[in-house]
Amino acid sequence: QVQLVESGGGLVQAGGSLRLSCAASGNIFSINPMGWYRQAPGKQRELVAHISAFGRTNYADSVKGRFTISRDNAKNTLYLQMNSLKPEDTASYYCKLTTPLSDYWGQGTQVTVSS
């Protein structure tokens, strides 16, 4: 059974930074791709950043140059460093682990950016 637990969200002023973490249980973390998604009220969930099992990354255009996704396979942890935050980044942020058989989601962590 895989469990994902996000942390690191909070309230920050525009221009500030936060670092999200996603701790994974189980032994399949290092061999599968993972991603960060976000969902704002009234909007669909969207991909923010993705990282392959080998560390290849890609980002939504809206966060390129400001957010950095990384993973520490030894710690079974996924990270999202968010800099130069904007009010439009306000959302619940979720991590996702993708396996050939199933997707796993965390419970989400709230990020609120004040102007």
Disulfide bonds with the S-S distance in Angstrom:
Cys22-Cys95 2.04
